[in-house]
Amino acid sequence: MRKVCVVIGSRANYGSIKSVMRAVQAHPGLQLQIIVAASALLDRFGSVVDVIEQDGFTPDARVNMIVEGETPVTMAKSTGLGLLELPTLFELFRPDVVVTVGDRFETMATAIASAYMNIPLAHTMGGEVTGTIDESIRHAITKMAHIHFPANQGAADRIIRLGEAADAVHVVGCPRIDLVSEIINGEGSDTDTEWLDREGVGGHISTEKPFLLVSQHPITTEYGQGEAQIWETLMALHELRMPTVMLWPNIDAGSEDVSRGMRKFREDYSPEYMRFYKNFPVETYLRLMKGAACLVGNSSASIREGAFLGSPAVNIGSRQDGRERGSNVADVDHERAAIVGAVRRQIERGRYSPEHIYGDGRAGARIADILSTTSLHVQKRIQY
């Protein structure tokens, strides 16, 4: 039986790999190992580890690797701490393959540790084009990974052009879409209103009326501009004055700038039409996406899951520059009038036809099957 070790470092990581974890756990030829690390352990980012346990998974280890501060310096140091801690666990667990997700700094620590320790590394969501430091991290991990699970053919083609062997690249779709597909196909379409009222802070938000779902994170390559950028978004929301569900930002460098702007806005305006949340159970967030009149901010969810759902979205700024997107996305700069205008046009336009840019909802099972049968090796050679 092959031991598959999944490292989860953030709320986005978990949503991006949950369906794979379920499929590995259910597979007769695989044994699931789970390491929870970084911001997934922190209460101020929603204690993702608690959600993981509530979903029926048992973490095998926890790694505290966050240096507080949310600056470029602390992000680099946190990566270093992860690189100090993860090898000890890999040596203890002796996995046959390590699975790492996407493009975050904790993902880089996972990849380096696995590669240096001659443990085959599987990488999901590689080959994509975006803005920020994530672009560099994603392609660097591709060069350390031995098995590639891109979400679509365009991403697969880029991985091969990076010199990876074509037979190691498997177009499986994005595991995040698996969860969206389940929501669409009947596993509850109503938002958990009791949970929404119980959690978060701010006004009461009725999801029976048209509402906005907002998620805006710092842009690491524009460090120092986060507060001014989120202020433009908040003032646009204040002009719109629609019921608004808003997430706090992730832990990337500049997070405190974005959070400071949000706190100042709450103190200055006491917006009763808004409610703020640290985190959501994955399914609750997807139901909110499905029900929202418009998605606003710079999260990749608006582009990935949003296309599959046909949800109108307004993408702000450069964080998602270059990412393949559907017709549901309107792009604007950090300027309140442009944001207001785009949101109004999207709401007036209404829902879009679904586009399966990032898969068909069966990625998890495909990945588990491949992990159970593929040849595992650690020797690599550039293919040109």
Long-range contacts (C-beta under 8 A, 24 or more apart in sequence): 1-29, 1-30, 1-31, 2-29, 2-30, 2-31, 2-96, 2-97, 2-371, 2-372, 2-376, 3-30, 3-31, 3-33, 3-93, 3-94, 3-95, 3-96, 3-97, 4-30, 4-31, 4-32, 4-33, 4-95, 4-96, 4-97, 4-99, 4-371, 5-33, 5-34, 5-35, 5-90, 5-93, 5-95, 5-97, 5-98, 5-99, 6-32, 6-33, 6-34, 6-35, 6-98, 6-99, 7-35, 7-37, 7-86, 7-98, 7-99, 7-100, 7-101, 7-106, 7-107, 7-110, 8-34, 8-35, 8-36, 8-37, 8-40, 8-48, 8-52, 8-101, 9-36, 9-37, 9-38, 9-39, 9-40, 9-82, 9-104, 9-106, 9-107, 9-110, 10-38, 10-39, 10-40, 10-45, 10-48, 10-104, 10-106, 10-250, 10-251, 11-39, 11-40, 11-45, 11-46, 11-48, 11-250, 11-279, 12-102, 12-104, 12-250, 12-300, 13-40, 13-101, 13-102, 13-104, 13-106, 13-107, 14-40, 14-48, 14-51, 14-52, 14-282, 15-176, 15-179, 15-282, 15-285, 16-101, 16-102, 16-124, 16-125, 16-174, 16-175, 16-176, 17-99, 17-101, 17-124, 17-175, 18-55, 18-175, 18-179, 18-282, 18-364, 19-175, 19-176, 19-178, 19-179, 19-363, 19-364, 20-99, 20-124, 20-175, 20-363, 20-364, 20-367, 20-368, 21-57, 21-364, 22-364, 23-364, 23-365, 23-367, 23-368, 24-367, 24-368, 24-371, 25-57, 26-368, 27-368, 27-369, 27-372, 29-372, 29-373, 30-368, 30-371, 30-372, 32-57, 33-60, 33-93, 33-95, 34-58, 34-59, 34-60, 34-61, 35-59, 35-60, 35-61, 35-62, 35-63, 35-86, 35-89, 36-61, 36-62, 36-63, 37-62, 37-63, 37-64, 37-65, 37-82, 37-85, 37-86, 37-106, 38-63, 38-65, 38-66, 38-78, 38-82, 38-106, 38-251, 39-66, 39-250, 39-251, 41-66, 42-66, 42-251, 43-278, 44-248, 44-278, 45-248, 45-250, 45-251, 45-278, 45-279, 46-277, 46-278, 46-279, 46-280, 47-279, 48-279, 51-279, 51-281, 51-282, 54-281, 60-93, 61-89, 61-92, 61-93, 63-89, 65-106, 65-109, 66-251, 69-256, 70-218, 70-251, 70-252, 70-253, 70-254, 70-255, 70-256, 71-223, 71-253, 71-254, 72-220, 72-223, 72-253, 74-253, 75-105, 75-220, 75-252, 75-253, 76-105, 78-105, 78-106, 79-105, 79-106, 79-108, 79-109, 80-109, 81-109, 82-106, 82-109, 82-110, 82-113, 83-109, 83-112, 83-113, 86-110, 86-113, 87-113, 87-116, 87-117, 90-114, 90-117, 90-119, 91-117, 95-119, 96-120, 96-376, 97-121, 97-122, 97-147, 97-371, 97-376, 98-122, 99-123, 99-124, 99-371, 100-124, 100-141, 100-145, 101-125, 102-134, 102-138, 103-130, 103-134, 103-135, 103-137, 103-138, 103-141, 104-134, 104-137, 104-252, 105-137, 105-252, 107-137, 107-141, 108-137, 108-140, 108-141, 111-140, 111-141, 111-144, 111-145, 112-144, 114-144, 115-144, 115-145, 115-378, 118-378, 119-378, 120-146, 120-147, 120-376, 120-377, 120-378, 121-145, 121-146, 121-147, 122-146, 122-147, 122-148, 122-149, 122-367, 122-371, 123-147, 123-148, 123-149, 124-149, 124-174, 124-175, 124-367, 125-149, 125-150, 125-151, 125-155, 125-174, 126-150, 126-155, 126-159, 127-154, 127-155, 127-156, 127-157, 127-158, 127-159, 127-162, 128-155, 128-158, 128-323, 128-324, 129-158, 129-321, 129-322, 129-323, 129-324, 130-300, 130-319, 130-320, 130-321, 130-322, 130-323, 131-219, 131-221, 131-318, 131-319, 131-320, 131-321, 131-322, 132-219, 132-220, 132-221, 132-318, 132-319, 133-220, 133-221, 134-220, 135-322, 146-376, 146-377, 146-378, 146-380, 147-370, 147-371, 147-374, 149-363, 149-367, 149-370, 151-177, 151-304, 151-358, 151-359, 151-363, 152-324, 152-357, 152-358, 152-359, 154-324, 160-383, 163-382, 163-383, 163-384, 164-383, 165-380, 165-383, 166-383, 170-366, 170-367, 170-370, 172-359, 172-363, 172-366, 172-367, 172-370, 173-358, 173-359, 173-360, 173-361, 173-362, 173-363, 173-366, 174-304, 174-358, 174-359, 174-363, 175-363, 175-364, 175-367, 176-301, 176-304, 176-305, 176-358, 177-304, 177-305, 177-308, 177-356, 177-358, 177-359, 177-360, 177-361, 177-363, 178-359, 178-361, 178-362, 178-363, 178-364, 179-282, 179-283, 179-286, 180-286, 180-289, 180-305, 180-308, 180-309, 180-361, 181-308, 181-360, 181-361, 181-362, 182-283, 182-361, 183-283, 183-286, 183-287, 183-290, 184-290, 184-308, 184-309, 187-283, 188-283, 188-287, 189-287, 189-290, 189-291, 190-287, 191-284, 191-287, 191-288, 191-291, 192-281, 192-284, 192-287, 195-281, 195-284, 196-245, 196-275, 196-284, 199-277, 200-275, 200-276, 200-277, 200-278, 201-275, 201-276, 202-266, 202-271, 202-272, 202-274, 202-275, 202-276, 203-271, 203-272, 203-273, 203-274, 203-275, 204-275, 205-243, 205-244, 205-245, 205-273, 205-274, 205-275, 206-243, 207-243, 207-245, 207-288, 207-291, 209-243, 210-242, 210-243, 210-293, 210-347, 211-242, 211-243, 211-244, 211-245, 211-291, 211-292, 211-293, 212-237, 212-240, 212-242, 212-243, 212-244, 212-245, 212-292, 212-293, 212-294, 212-295, 212-296, 212-343, 213-244, 213-245, 213-246, 213-288, 213-289, 213-292, 213-294, 213-295, 213-296, 214-244, 214-245, 214-246, 214-247, 214-295, 214-296, 214-297, 215-246, 215-247, 215-295, 215-296, 215-297, 215-298, 215-299, 215-301, 215-302, 216-249, 216-258, 216-296, 216-297, 216-298, 216-299, 216-316, 217-249, 217-250, 217-252, 217-255, 217-258, 217-297, 217-298, 217-299, 217-319, 218-249, 218-250, 218-252, 218-253, 218-254, 218-255, 218-257, 218-258, 219-254, 219-298, 219-317, 219-318, 219-319, 220-252, 220-253, 220-254, 221-318, 222-254, 222-317, 222-318, 223-253, 223-254, 224-254, 224-257, 225-254, 225-257, 226-254, 226-255, 226-257, 226-258, 226-261, 227-257, 227-258, 227-260, 227-261, 228-261, 228-334, 229-258, 229-316, 229-317, 229-334, 230-257, 230-258, 230-261, 230-262, 231-261, 231-264, 231-265, 232-334, 232-335, 232-336, 232-339, 233-296, 233-297, 233-316, 233-334, 233-336, 233-339, 234-261, 234-262, 234-265, 235-336, 236-336, 236-337, 236-339, 236-340, 236-343, 237-271, 237-274, 237-296, 238-265, 238-269, 238-271, 239-336, 239-340, 240-340, 240-343, 240-344, 241-273, 242-273, 242-293, 243-273, 244-271, 244-273, 244-274, 244-275, 245-274, 245-275, 245-277, 245-288, 245-292, 246-274, 246-275, 246-276, 246-277, 247-276, 247-277, 247-278, 247-279, 247-280, 248-276, 248-277, 248-278, 293-347, 294-343, 294-346, 294-347, 296-339, 296-343, 302-328, 302-329, 303-329, 304-357, 304-358, 307-354, 307-355, 307-356, 307-357, 307-358, 308-354, 308-355, 308-356, 308-357, 308-358, 308-361, 309-354, 310-351, 310-352, 310-353, 310-354, 310-355, 311-351, 311-352, 312-346, 312-347, 312-349, 312-350, 312-351, 312-352, 313-346, 314-339, 314-342, 314-343, 314-346, 324-357, 325-357, 326-352, 326-355, 326-357, 327-352, 327-353, 327-355, 328-352, 328-355
